[in-house]
Amino acid sequence: MTTLHGRSWKFDKDLSSDQLISANHVFEFDARMLRHHLLAEVKPELAKEAKPGDVIVSGGEFAHGSIHSHPFIAMKALGLGLLTSTLSRAPFRLAIFFGIPFLIVDKVILEAIHDQHTLSVDFTKGVIVNETTHSTFQAETLSPFLQNIVDAGGGLEYARLKLNQSQG
């Protein structure tokens, strides 16, 4: 089960892959380095102040444009989750593969969450509690199979788990 508790980092507009991490870092794959560059040109304080359990809340299409794994590597390194209104096919798959807990949420939920609200999000059940406003919301969850991959920590970790289970 994946539940995160932390602050919201709210963005009202679309966030492209190149806004999430500048193309200047396209040849870096070290999570310890990439975590310092997440949203550096849009909200530089995020990489410095975000803590595991915090959630990026994106009111537009998340990670659209160039297809890069870098933002998801950085999000995983920071321990962040994601609530977004839209996630196209490639970013959806990357989020699953890297084990980023996320929910696709509607406009009502997005409008009820502001920057730096305290959230508790149960990604398995789709329950979002905005502790700042004392509001609770329900979102549609991932399928159990995809949620199992996220809960395992991503595609590679899920494959290792299944391999160990089959050998044990």
N, C-alpha and C positions, 0 to 999 in steps of 0.2 A: 504494500500500500504506500502511495506517495502523498504525503501531506507536507506542505510548506507553510511556514509562519514567518512573516516579515513585512517589510515596507513595499509599497507599490512605487514603481518608477513609470510614470504615465507619459505617453506620447499620443497626441491626438491625430497625427498625420501618418501617412505611409512611411515606413522605414525600409529603405533599400538595403541590400547586402553591403553596398559600398558605404552607406552611412553607418551601418552597424560596426564595420571595421573597414578602415580606409584600404583602398587597393594597394597602397604603399606596403602593406603587410601581407600581400598575397603569397609570398614565398616563405612565410614563417608558419610553422606548425607546432611550435612549443606552446602548450597551454599556459605555462607560467609567464610567457611573454605576451601572448595574445590577450590575456585577461586585462592587461593594462591599457589596451587599445579599444575595448568595447565601447562604442558610442562616444569616443574621445572628441570627435568634432561636433557632436550634437549636444551631449550632456556630459562634459568631461568629469564631473564629480561622481558619476555612477561607478566607474572602474575603481575609484579611490574609496568610496564610501559604502558600496553595496556589500551586503553580508549574505552568507548562505541562508536561503529561505526567502529572500526577497523575490519579487515578481515584476517582470516587465509587462506593462499593460499597453498594448498597441491598438489604437483606434483605427488603423488603416491596414493595408496589406503589409504583412511582416516579411522581411527578407526578400522582397521582390527584386527583379533585375538580374544581375550577374549571379550565377549559382556558385556560392562559396561555402565551404564548411567552416571557415574561420569563426564566424559569429557564434556558431553552435559549440565549437570547441571552447571559446571564451566563456560562454554562458555556463557550460558544464563546469569549467574550472572555478567559476564564481559561485556555483551552487544556486543558480537562478531558475525560476520557472517562468512561464509565459501565459498570458491571457491575451488573445488577439481576436479581431473580428474576421480576418481572412488570412489564410495561409495556403499559398498555391502548392501544387504537387511536389515540386523539388524541395522547398523548405520544409514541407510536412514530413517528407521522408528523411531529411537530414536531422530534424528534431527527434524523430523516433530513433534513428541510428545512433545518435549521440546521447540518447537517454535524457532529453530535456522534457520535464513534465509540462504539458500544455493543455489548454482548453480553448476551443473556438467558442466565443461568447457573443451574445447579441448586444445591440445598441443600448438597451436599458441597463445592462450590467456595466458596460463601458462608461456610461454617463454617471453612474453612481460611485465610481471609483476615481479619486483624484490623486495627484502626486503626493507621495509620502503618507498615504493612508496605511493603517496596519491591517494586513489581510491574513486570514488563515484559509488555505485552499486545499481541499481534499480532491486531488486529481482523479482518484479512482472512483469516487462517488459523484464528482462534479459539483460539490458543494463549496461555495465561496462565501466566506463570512468577512464582511467589512467591519472590523472591530471598532474603527473610528466612528462610523455612523450607526453601528448596531443593526446592520442590514444583512440578510442572508439571501443568497441567490442560488439557483439551480441551473447548471449548464449540462449540455450533452457530453458524455464521456467518450473516450476512445473505445474501440472494441476491446474485449478482454485480452485477445492475443497481442494487440499492439501495446496495451497497457502493461502486459507482462514484460515486453521488451524494454519499455521505459523503466519499469520498476527494477529490472535487472541491472540497469545502468547503461543500456544501449545494446546495439546489435552484436558487438563482439562479446560483451559480457553475457548476453543471453545465449549465444552459441556455445560459449565455454560451459555455462551452467547445464545446458542440454547434453553436451558431450560428457560431462562428469556424471550426470544422472544416468546416461545410457551405459556407462562403464562401471557404475557402482552397483 
